[in-house]
Amino acid sequence: MKRALLLATLLASTALSANAAKLDITTEYRIRAMAYTNLNLDPLANVDRSFLSQSARLGFAIKNITLSDNKAEPETMDVVLKLRAIGVAGSTTSFQPPFDVIANQYPNTAFIPFMENAYVRVNNLGGYRWTFTAGRMNYTLGSGLLLDDNGAGLTGFTAKTQVPWGDFKAEAFGFSAWNSQGTPNSLTVVGLSLEKRGQDGIWQWNHLFEKDRTEQLFPVNGCAGGCLVSKVQNYFSSVRYKMRYKAIIFDGEAAIQLGAATPTGAAPLGNHITTNANAQVVRAKWKQTFYKDIRGITRIILARGSGDDPGTPTTNEAFRPSHGKRFDGLERVGFGQFFATTPYDAFGGQSTATASGLQTGASGIITVGFGITPPSYKGWVLDFDYFLYQAERNTKAARTLGSEVDFTLRYDFRERFQIHATAAFFQSGGAVSTVETTARRFMFEVTGRF
């Protein structure tokens, strides 16, 4: 058996040399020690969690396999396979709320490898400047506001080209995010992205169509507790602009959402529920002089998602894409280490009762963030961030969700080896709890990659 493996390796090496192809092997391992206090933001029944989460990746990519070299542009092919495993050390039981929502996004969370990537990519298809990819791949549309694979991969097709007029780059895509063959439970996304490089930055126009056949509760104020719907169809369109000018980096995206859903509950509300929503996210950072010659980095974050208007019972104004960027392994990704908001949902709190993680009646999230990074000391960097959160709409009087202070101490060695230690302190507002309460998140992370 060993001789066969050795022979296969030698033959593969010979074949790669003959075709001028290249074999890349990538590896990554990350371990995080996590500790949460008062996850459910309830002062009377605190829920605490602590665990070790793991994430491991192993990838193989054979690149520049020659298909044809007798045309204007030589055709080459890449074949990529990447395995990923995530899980909690020592755990064999199912995940408890609110981590079960995160775990449901991945094929396996018992630290058993699943296919994150398995695709074929053809460059210069037909001798033209087309790049065609088919299979399971990582994918982010724009900044991730509308669509992101969250490190699990999406299965489908993409086609990219350089448009001969107007100096545009165009990309079309289609993915099956999930598809249960036993029941009518599926999510299909298709779309188009255009990109144009300007004098100072890059413009992107993104368009996304979702067809969701999952039965779900719509947080529409015309239904007590939400309306049970199916056959949800949503259309998203966004404009993104990103630039880097001297010491300033800017990234902003604004989106609209239109759609309709078919009520299927015992007492359906009208023939259909329409959606008319919007969201905006702006990030900026720049170098700042703090004192004399001491310079560091200052950053701001502004994010807003529209909330549902109680005066329009058959229209849903709450912005919510089905597969936006929200997760990284078994942890949330968002604004703030604990509350981890997006324009449409948050972590902890009412995550077990509502899709947004907010109290019933509250929807849409406004986030304002400010952070500074002083100069590093012998490679060690300290980040300080402060966030304010508010519900865009709430049927109750209070709209303040709370505030959060984050501290991160990190050491990065050429992106190969990283040590991060974070402490997050969240204080709730009146829209989360009638009694002021606090929650904390502590993390120690070690990552190595090659």
ROVO-175514 format. One record per residue (C-alpha): residue number from 1; residue in three letters; x, y negated, z. Coordinates in steps of 0.05 Angstrom, whole numbers, plus 32768, in hexadecimal, padded with zeros to 4 digits. Layout:
# residues N
<NUM,'ALA',<X,Y,Z>>
...
This chain:
# residues 450
<1,'MET',<8000,8000,8000>>
<2,'LYS',<8038,7FD0,8012>>
<3,'ARG',<805C,7FE1,7FD0>>
<4,'ALA',<801C,7FD2,7FAA>>
<5,'LEU',<8014,7F8E,7FCC>>
<6,'LEU',<805D,7F7E,7FBE>>
<7,'LEU',<8056,7F92,7F75>>
<8,'ALA',<8017,7F68,7F6E>>
<9,'THR',<803B,7F2C,7F8C>>
<10,'LEU',<8075,7F34,7F5C>>
<11,'LEU',<8046,7F3B,7F20>>
<12,'ALA',<801F,7EFD,7F36>>
<13,'SER',<8060,7ED6,7F3C>>
<14,'THR',<8076,7EEC,7EF7>>
<15,'ALA',<8032,7EDA,7ED9>>
<16,'LEU',<8033,7E95,7EFA>>
<17,'SER',<8078,7E87,7EE0>>
<18,'ALA',<8065,7E9D,7E9A>>
<19,'ASN',<802A,7E6E,7E98>>
<20,'ALA',<804A,7E34,7EBD>>
<21,'ALA',<8015,7E3B,7EF3>>
<22,'LYS',<8020,7E2A,7F3C>>
<23,'LEU',<8009,7E4E,7F7B>>
<24,'ASP',<7FF8,7E22,7FB7>>
<25,'ILE',<7FEB,7E3F,7FFC>>
<26,'THR',<7FCE,7E12,8031>>
<27,'THR',<7FC2,7E21,807B>>
<28,'GLU',<7FA3,7DFB,80B5>>
<29,'TYR',<7F92,7E0B,80FD>>
<30,'ARG',<7F6F,7DDD,812E>>
<31,'ILE',<7F5D,7DE9,8177>>
<32,'ARG',<7F34,7DB9,81A1>>
<33,'ALA',<7F27,7DBB,81EC>>
<34,'MET',<7EE3,7D9A,81F4>>
<35,'ALA',<7EBD,7D82,8232>>
<36,'TYR',<7E78,7D60,8230>>
<37,'THR',<7E50,7D46,826B>>
<38,'ASN',<7E06,7D35,8269>>
<39,'LEU',<7DFD,7D4A,8220>>
<40,'ASN',<7DB1,7D41,8223>>
<41,'LEU',<7DB7,7CFB,8242>>
<42,'ASP',<7D87,7D0F,827A>>
<43,'PRO',<7D9B,7CF7,82C0>>
<44,'LEU',<7D6D,7D2B,82E0>>
<45,'ALA',<7D85,7D68,82BA>>
<46,'ASN',<7DCD,7D60,82A4>>
<47,'VAL',<7DE5,7D90,826E>>
<48,'ASP',<7E31,7D99,826D>>
<49,'ARG',<7E5B,7DC1,823C>>
<50,'SER',<7EA5,7DD2,8237>>
<51,'PHE',<7EC7,7E01,8206>>
<52,'LEU',<7F02,7E0C,81D7>>
<53,'SER',<7EEE,7E04,818D>>
<54,'GLN',<7F1A,7E1F,8155>>
<55,'SER',<7F1F,7E12,810B>>
<56,'ALA',<7F4E,7E37,80DC>>
<57,'ARG',<7F58,7E33,8091>>
<58,'LEU',<7F7F,7E5B,805E>>
<59,'GLY',<7F7E,7E46,8015>>
<60,'PHE',<7F9B,7E61,7FD4>>
<61,'ALA',<7F9C,7E39,7F94>>
<62,'ILE',<7FB9,7E4E,7F51>>
<63,'LYS',<7FBF,7E0E,7F29>>
<64,'ASN',<7FD1,7DFB,7EE1>>
<65,'ILE',<7FC0,7E3E,7EC1>>
<66,'THR',<7FC7,7E2F,7E77>>
<67,'LEU',<7F89,7E3E,7E4E>>
<68,'SER',<7F9B,7E19,7E0D>>
<69,'ASP',<7FD2,7DEA,7DF9>>
<70,'ASN',<7FC2,7DDE,7DB1>>
<71,'LYS',<7F91,7DA5,7DBA>>
<72,'ALA',<7F97,7D5B,7DC9>>
<73,'GLU',<7F94,7D6A,7E13>>
<74,'PRO',<7FAD,7DAE,7E2C>>
<75,'GLU',<7F78,7DD7,7E51>>
<76,'THR',<7F8C,7DF1,7E95>>
<77,'MET',<7F67,7E16,7ECC>>
<78,'ASP',<7F6B,7E17,7F17>>
<79,'VAL',<7F50,7E50,7F42>>
<80,'VAL',<7F46,7E3F,7F8C>>
<81,'LEU',<7F33,7E6A,7FC8>>
<82,'LYS',<7F31,7E4F,800F>>
<83,'LEU',<7F1A,7E73,804E>>
<84,'ARG',<7F03,7E50,808D>>
<85,'ALA',<7EF2,7E6A,80D2>>
<86,'ILE',<7ED3,7E41,810A>>
<87,'GLY',<7EBC,7E56,814F>>
<88,'VAL',<7EC0,7E50,819A>>
<89,'ALA',<7EF8,7E76,81BC>>
<90,'GLY',<7EDE,7EB1,81E4>>
<91,'SER',<7E95,7EA7,81D1>>
<92,'THR',<7E69,7EDE,81B3>>
<93,'THR',<7E25,7EBF,81C1>>
<94,'SER',<7DFB,7E90,8196>>
<95,'PHE',<7E05,7E45,819E>>
<96,'GLN',<7DDB,7E1D,81CE>>
<97,'PRO',<7DBB,7DD9,81BD>>
<98,'PRO',<7DD1,7DA9,81A3>>
<99,'PHE',<7E0C,7DD1,8185>>
<100,'ASP',<7DDD,7E02,8164>>
<101,'VAL',<7DC9,7DCC,8132>>
<102,'ILE',<7E13,7DC4,811E>>
<103,'ALA',<7E1F,7E10,811B>>
<104,'ASN',<7DE5,7E19,80EB>>
<105,'GLN',<7E0B,7DF1,80B6>>
<106,'TYR',<7E40,7E28,80AE>>
<107,'PRO',<7E3D,7E6F,8094>>
<108,'ASN',<7E60,7E8A,80D2>>
<109,'THR',<7E74,7E6C,8115>>
<110,'ALA',<7E91,7EAA,8137>>
<111,'PHE',<7ED8,7E9B,811F>>
<112,'ILE',<7ECE,7ECB,80E5>>
<113,'PRO',<7EE7,7EB0,80A2>>
<114,'PHE',<7EB6,7E98,806E>>
<115,'MET',<7EC2,7E7C,8028>>
<116,'GLU',<7EC8,7E31,802C>>
<117,'ASN',<7EE3,7E2E,7FE5>>
<118,'ALA',<7EDF,7E5E,7FAA>>
<119,'TYR',<7EDF,7E3A,7F68>>
<120,'VAL',<7EFB,7E36,7F22>>
<121,'ARG',<7F0F,7DF2,7F06>>
<122,'VAL',<7F1F,7DE5,7EBC>>
<123,'ASN',<7F45,7DA6,7EAB>>
<124,'ASN',<7F3F,7D85,7E66>>
<125,'LEU',<7F06,7DB3,7E52>>
<126,'GLY',<7F03,7DBC,7E07>>
<127,'GLY',<7F40,7D8F,7DFE>>
<128,'TYR',<7F1A,7D53,7E19>>
<129,'ARG',<7F20,7D2E,7E5A>>
<130,'TRP',<7EED,7D58,7E7E>>
<131,'THR',<7EF8,7D7B,7EC1>>
<132,'PHE',<7EC5,7DB2,7ECF>>
<133,'THR',<7EC0,7DD5,7F13>>
<134,'ALA',<7E94,7E11,7F24>>
<135,'GLY',<7E8D,7E34,7F67>>
<136,'ARG',<7E8F,7E23,7FB1>>
<137,'MET',<7EB6,7DE3,7FBE>>
<138,'ASN',<7EBF,7DA9,7FEE>>
<139,'TYR',<7E98,7D6C,7FD7>>
<140,'THR',<7E8A,7D26,7FEF>>
<141,'LEU',<7E5F,7CF4,7FCA>>
<142,'GLY',<7E76,7CAD,7FD6>>
<143,'SER',<7E86,7CA3,8020>>
<144,'GLY',<7E5D,7CE0,8034>>
<145,'LEU',<7E20,7CB7,8045>>
<146,'LEU',<7DF5,7CDE,8014>>
<147,'LEU',<7E18,7D21,800B>>
<148,'ASP',<7E52,7D47,802B>>
<149,'ASP',<7E62,7D91,8032>>
<150,'ASN',<7E78,7D87,807C>>
<151,'GLY',<7EB2,7DB8,8073>>
<152,'ALA',<7E85,7DF2,8060>>
<153,'GLY',<7E88,7DEB,8015>>
<154,'LEU',<7E4F,7DE2,7FE2>>
<155,'THR',<7E41,7E12,7FAA>>
<156,'GLY',<7E34,7DF7,7F64>>
<157,'PHE',<7E53,7DD1,7F2B>>
<158,'THR',<7E75,7D8E,7F1E>>
<159,'ALA',<7E8B,7D6E,7EDD>>
<160,'LYS',<7EB8,7D30,7EDA>>
<161,'THR',<7ECF,7D06,7EA0>>
<162,'GLN',<7EED,7CC3,7E8D>>
<163,'VAL',<7EB7,7C9C,7E68>>
<164,'PRO',<7ED6,7C80,7E27>>
<165,'TRP',<7EB4,7C3C,7E30>>
<166,'GLY',<7EB5,7C0D,7E6B>>
<167,'ASP',<7EEE,7C30,7E90>>
<168,'PHE',<7EBC,7C5B,7EB7>>
<169,'LYS',<7EC6,7C9E,7ED8>>
<170,'ALA',<7E87,7CC9,7ED9>>
<171,'GLU',<7E76,7D08,7F01>>
<172,'ALA',<7E38,7D34,7EFF>>
<173,'PHE',<7E2B,7D69,7F34>>
<174,'GLY',<7DF9,7D9C,7F4B>>
<175,'PHE',<7DFB,7DC7,7F8B>>
<176,'SER',<7DD0,7DF9,7FAF>>
<177,'ALA',<7DDB,7DE5,7FF7>>
<178,'TRP',<7DB4,7E20,8012>>
<179,'ASN',<7D84,7E53,7FF4>>
<180,'SER',<7D60,7E88,801D>>
<181,'GLN',<7D48,7EBF,7FEE>>
<182,'GLY',<7D16,7EDA,8021>>
<183,'THR',<7CEE,7E9A,802A>>
<184,'PRO',<7CE3,7E5A,8002>>
<185,'ASN',<7D1B,7E37,8028>>
<186,'SER',<7D4E,7E14,7FFC>>
<187,'LEU',<7D71,7DD2,7FF0>>
<188,'THR',<7D89,7DBE,7FAA>>
<189,'VAL',<7DAF,7D7E,7F9D>>
<190,'VAL',<7DC2,7D61,7F59>>
<191,'GLY',<7DDF,7D1D,7F47>>
<192,'LEU',<7E0C,7CEF,7F22>>
<193,'SER',<7E44,7CC0,7F37>>
<194,'LEU',<7E65,7C87,7F10>>
<195,'GLU',<7EA6,7C66,7F24>>
<196,'LYS',<7EC7,7C27,7F0A>>
<197,'ARG',<7F09,7C0A,7F22>>
<198,'GLY',<7F09,7BBF,7F27>>
<199,'GLN',<7F40,7B8D,7F32>>
<200,'ASP',<7F3E,7B92,7F7E>>
<201,'GLY',<7F18,7BD3,7F8C>>
<202,'ILE',<7EED,7C0D,7F75>>
<203,'TRP',<7EA2,7C0B,7F68>>
<204,'GLN',<7E78,7C4B,7F6C>>
<205,'TRP',<7E2F,7C56,7F58>>
<206,'ASN',<7E14,7C96,7F75>>
<207,'HIS',<7DD2,7CB9,7F66>>
<208,'LEU',<7DB7,7CF6,7F8A>>
<209,'PHE',<7D78,7D20,7F83>>
<210,'GLU',<7D64,7D51,7FBA>>
<211,'LYS',<7D30,7D88,7FB5>>
<212,'ASP',<7D24,7DA6,7FFA>>
<213,'ARG',<7CF3,7DE0,8003>>
<214,'THR',<7D00,7DE7,804E>>
<215,'GLU',<7CC4,7DDE,807C>>
<216,'GLN',<7CD6,7DA6,80AB>>
<217,'LEU',<7CB8,7D70,80D7>>
<218,'PHE',<7CB7,7D2A,80B9>>
<219,'PRO',<7CBE,7CF4,80EF>>
<220,'VAL',<7C83,7CCC,80D4>>
<221,'ASN',<7C5D,7CA2,8106>>
<222,'GLY',<7C1A,7CB6,80E7>>
<223,'CYS',<7C22,7CFD,8104>>
<224,'ALA',<7C28,7D0A,814E>>
<225,'GLY',<7C6B,7D2E,8157>>
<226,'GLY',<7C7A,7D2B,810C>>
<227,'CYS',<7C5A,7D48,80CE>>
<228,'LEU',<7C6A,7D8F,80B6>>
<229,'VAL',<7C7E,7D88,806D>>
<230,'SER',<7C9C,7DB1,8034>>
<231,'LYS',<7CB2,7DA4,7FEC>>
<232,'VAL',<7CD8,7D65,7FFE>>
<233,'GLN',<7CF6,7D3F,7FC4>>
<234,'ASN',<7D24,7D05,7FCF>>
<235,'TYR',<7D4A,7CD6,7FA1>>
<236,'PHE',<7D86,7CAF,7FBB>>
<237,'SER',<7DAD,7C77,7F99>>
<238,'SER',<7DE9,7C53,7FB7>>
<239,'VAL',<7E1E,7C20,7FA6>>
<240,'ARG',<7E62,7C26,7FC6>>
<241,'TYR',<7E9D,7BF6,7FC3>>
<242,'LYS',<7EE1,7C04,7FE1>>
<243,'MET',<7F20,7BDA,7FDD>>
<244,'ARG',<7F65,7BD3,7FF9>>
<245,'TYR',<7F81,7B8C,7FF6>>
<246,'LYS',<7FC3,7B7E,801A>>
<247,'ALA',<7FB5,7B8F,8063>>
<248,'ILE',<7F69,7B97,805B>>
<249,'ILE',<7F43,7BD8,804D>>
<250,'PHE',<7EF8,7BD4,803F>>
<251,'ASP',<7EC5,7C0A,8031>>
<252,'GLY',<7E7A,7BFC,802B>>
<253,'GLU',<7E3F,7C24,8010>>
<254,'ALA',<7DF5,7C12,800B>>
<255,'ALA',<7DBF,7C45,7FF9>>
<256,'ILE',<7D74,7C4A,7FEC>>
<257,'GLN',<7D48,7C88,7FF3>>
<258,'LEU',<7D07,7C96,7FD0>>
<259,'GLY',<7CE0,7CD7,7FD3>>
<260,'ALA',<7CA1,7CFE,7FE3>>
<261,'ALA',<7C8F,7D3A,800F>>
<262,'THR',<7C53,7D69,800F>>
<263,'PRO',<7C32,7D72,8054>>
<264,'THR',<7C24,7DBA,8066>>
<265,'GLY',<7C0C,7DB5,80AF>>
<266,'ALA',<7BC8,7DC7,80CB>>
<267,'ALA',<7BB2,7D7E,80C4>>
<268,'PRO',<7BDA,7D62,8089>>
<269,'LEU',<7BDE,7D17,8083>>
<270,'GLY',<7BC4,7D05,803E>>
<271,'ASN',<7BDD,7D26,7FFE>>
<272,'HIS',<7C26,7D14,8007>>
<273,'ILE',<7C57,7CEB,802F>>
<274,'THR',<7C83,7CBA,800A>>
<275,'THR',<7CC9,7CA4,801F>>
<276,'ASN',<7CE4,7C5E,8016>>
<277,'ALA',<7D24,7C54,803F>>
<278,'ASN',<7D69,7C35,803C>>
<279,'ALA',<7DAD,7C36,8060>>
<280,'GLN',<7DEE,7C0F,8061>>
<281,'VAL',<7E34,7C1F,807B>>
<282,'VAL',<7E6F,7BEF,807D>>
<283,'ARG',<7EB5,7BFE,8096>>
<284,'ALA',<7EF0,7BCE,8097>>
<285,'LYS',<7F35,7BCD,80B7>>
<286,'TRP',<7F71,7B9F,80B3>>
<287,'LYS',<7FB3,7B91,80D4>>
<288,'GLN',<7FAE,7B61,810E>>
<289,'THR',<7FE1,7B38,8135>>
<290,'PHE',<7FD1,7B43,817F>>
<291,'TYR',<800A,7B1D,81A0>>
<292,'LYS',<8046,7AFB,817F>>
<293,'ASP',<8065,7B31,8153>>
<294,'ILE',<803B,7B69,816E>>
<295,'ARG',<800D,7B81,8137>>
<296,'GLY',<7FD9,7BB8,8137>>
<297,'ILE',<7F99,7BCC,8113>>
<298,'THR',<7F53,7BB0,811D>>
<299,'ARG',<7F14,7BD1,8101>>
<300,'ILE',<7ECA,7BC6,80FE>>
<301,'ILE',<7E8F,7BF3,80EC>>
<302,'LEU',<7E48,7BDE,80DA>>
<303,'ALA',<7E14,7C13,80CA>>
<304,'ARG',<7DC9,7C12,80C4>>
<305,'GLY',<7D93,7C43,80B0>>
<306,'SER',<7D4A,7C2E,80A7>>
<307,'GLY',<7D17,7C49,80D8>>
<308,'ASP',<7CCE,7C5E,80CE>>
<309,'ASP',<7C9A,7C27,80D1>>
<310,'PRO',<7C60,7C3A,80FE>>
<311,'GLY',<7C31,7C10,80D4>>
<312,'THR',<7C38,7C3D,8096>>
<313,'PRO',<7C20,7C83,80AB>>
<314,'THR',<7C29,7CA4,8067>>
<315,'THR',<7C6D,7C85,8057>>
<316,'ASN',<7CAE,7C9A,8077>>
<317,'GLU',<7CE0,7C61,807B>>
<318,'ALA',<7D14,7C89,80A3>>
<319,'PHE',<7D53,7C93,8079>>
<320,'ARG',<7D6C,7CDB,807B>>
<321,'PRO',<7D94,7D03,8047>>
<322,'SER',<7D93,7D4F,8051>>
<323,'HIS',<7DDE,7D5B,804B>>
<324,'GLY',<7E05,7D1C,805F>>
<325,'LYS',<7E47,7D1C,8084>>
<326,'ARG',<7E39,7D2F,80CC>>
<327,'PHE',<7E64,7D69,80E2>>
<328,'ASP',<7EAC,7D82,80E6>>
<329,'GLY',<7EAF,7DC9,80FF>>
<330,'LEU',<7E87,7DCE,813F>>
<331,'GLU',<7E8A,7D84,814E>>
<332,'ARG',<7E64,7D47,8136>>
<333,'VAL',<7E82,7D12,8108>>
<334,'GLY',<7E67,7CCB,810E>>
<335,'PHE',<7E6F,7C88,812F>>
<336,'GLY',<7E87,7C96,8175>>
<337,'GLN',<7EA7,7CD4,8192>>
<338,'PHE',<7E6A,7CE7,81BC>>
<339,'PHE',<7E2B,7CC8,819E>>
<340,'ALA',<7E49,7CD2,8158>>
<341,'THR',<7E13,7CAB,8132>>
<342,'THR',<7E03,7CA8,80E9>>
<343,'PRO',<7DD0,7C77,80CE>>
<344,'TYR',<7D9A,7CAC,80DA>>
<345,'ASP',<7DAD,7CD9,8115>>
<346,'ALA',<7DD7,7CE0,8154>>
<347,'PHE',<7DF4,7D18,817F>>
<348,'GLY',<7DDB,7D2F,81C3>>
<349,'GLY',<7D9E,7D0F,81E1>>
<350,'GLN',<7D5F,7D2B,81C1>>
<351,'SER',<7D84,7D55,818D>>
<352,'THR',<7D5D,7D92,81A3>>
<353,'ALA',<7D19,7D70,8197>>
<354,'THR',<7D22,7D41,815C>>
<355,'ALA',<7D4B,7D43,811C>>
<356,'SER',<7D68,7CFE,812A>>
<357,'GLY',<7D7D,7D0C,8172>>
<358,'LEU',<7D54,7CD0,8189>>
<359,'GLN',<7D15,7CCD,81B3>>
<360,'THR',<7CD4,7CD8,818D>>
<361,'GLY',<7CBE,7C97,816E>>
<362,'ALA',<7D05,7C7C,8164>>
<363,'SER',<7D26,7C80,811F>>
<364,'GLY',<7D5D,7C60,80F8>>
<365,'ILE',<7D9E,7C4E,811B>>
<366,'ILE',<7DC5,7C0C,811A>>
<367,'THR',<7E0E,7C13,812F>>
<368,'VAL',<7E40,7BDB,813B>>
<369,'GLY',<7E87,7BF0,814A>>
<370,'PHE',<7EC9,7BCD,8159>>
<371,'GLY',<7F0D,7BEC,8163>>
<372,'ILE',<7F57,7BDB,816B>>
<373,'THR',<7F97,7C04,8164>>
<374,'PRO',<7FD5,7BE5,8185>>
<375,'PRO',<801A,7BF3,8169>>
<376,'SER',<8031,7C3B,8171>>
<377,'TYR',<8065,7C4F,81A4>>
<378,'LYS',<8096,7C85,8190>>
<379,'GLY',<8062,7CA2,8161>>
<380,'TRP',<8029,7CA1,8193>>
<381,'VAL',<7FEC,7C77,8181>>
<382,'LEU',<7FB3,7C5E,81AD>>
<383,'ASP',<7F6E,7C4E,818F>>
<384,'PHE',<7F38,7C27,81B3>>
<385,'ASP',<7EF1,7C24,8197>>
<386,'TYR',<7EB0,7C06,81B1>>
<387,'PHE',<7E6A,7C14,8193>>
<388,'LEU',<7E25,7BF7,819D>>
<389,'TYR',<7DE8,7C20,8187>>
<390,'GLN',<7DA0,7C0A,8179>>
<391,'ALA',<7D63,7C2C,815B>>
<392,'GLU',<7D4C,7C09,811B>>
<393,'ARG',<7D04,7C17,812F>>
<394,'ASN',<7CE2,7C32,816D>>
<395,'THR',<7C98,7C39,817D>>
<396,'LYS',<7CAB,7C2B,81C5>>
<397,'ALA',<7CC4,7BE8,81DD>>
<398,'ALA',<7D0E,7BF7,81E7>>
<399,'ARG',<7D3D,7BFD,81AB>>
<400,'THR',<7D81,7BFF,81CD>>
<401,'LEU',<7DA0,7C44,81C8>>
<402,'GLY',<7DDF,7C36,81EF>>
<403,'SER',<7E29,7C26,81EA>>
<404,'GLU',<7E69,7C4F,81E7>>
<405,'VAL',<7EB3,7C45,81F6>>
<406,'ASP',<7EE6,7C74,81D7>>
<407,'PHE',<7F31,7C7D,81E4>>
<408,'THR',<7F5D,7CA8,81B7>>
<409,'LEU',<7FA6,7CB7,81C1>>
<410,'ARG',<7FC5,7CD9,8184>>
<411,'TYR',<8006,7CF0,8167>>
<412,'ASP',<800B,7D01,811D>>
<413,'PHE',<8049,7D1E,80FE>>
<414,'ARG',<8042,7D15,80B2>>
<415,'GLU',<7FFC,7D32,80B4>>
<416,'ARG',<801B,7D77,80C2>>
<417,'PHE',<8015,7D77,810D>>
<418,'GLN',<7FE4,7D4E,8136>>
<419,'ILE',<7FD2,7D46,817F>>
<420,'HIS',<7F94,7D1F,8192>>
<421,'ALA',<7F76,7D11,81D6>>
<422,'THR',<7F35,7CEB,81DB>>
<423,'ALA',<7F07,7CD2,8212>>
<424,'ALA',<7EC1,7CB6,8202>>
<425,'PHE',<7E91,7C95,8232>>
<426,'PHE',<7E48,7C8A,821D>>
<427,'GLN',<7E15,7C60,8243>>
<428,'SER',<7DCC,7C68,822F>>
<429,'GLY',<7D9B,7C31,8220>>
<430,'GLY',<7D50,7C2B,8229>>
<431,'ALA',<7D3F,7C4E,81E8>>
<432,'VAL',<7D63,7C8E,8200>>
<433,'SER',<7D4F,7C91,8249>>
<434,'THR',<7D25,7C67,8278>>
<435,'VAL',<7D5B,7C73,82AC>>
<436,'GLU',<7DA1,7C5C,829A>>
<437,'THR',<7DCF,7C98,8293>>
<438,'THR',<7E16,7CA7,827C>>
<439,'ALA',<7E37,7CDE,8254>>
<440,'ARG',<7E7F,7CF0,8246>>
<441,'ARG',<7EA8,7D17,8213>>
<442,'PHE',<7EF0,7D2C,821C>>
<443,'MET',<7F1A,7D4E,81E6>>
<444,'PHE',<7F61,7D67,81DE>>
<445,'GLU',<7F72,7D7D,8197>>
<446,'VAL',<7FAF,7D9D,8177>>
<447,'THR',<7FB2,7DA6,812B>>
<448,'GLY',<7FE7,7DC4,80FE>>
<449,'ARG',<7FE4,7DC9,80B2>>
<450,'PHE',<8011,7DDA,8079>>
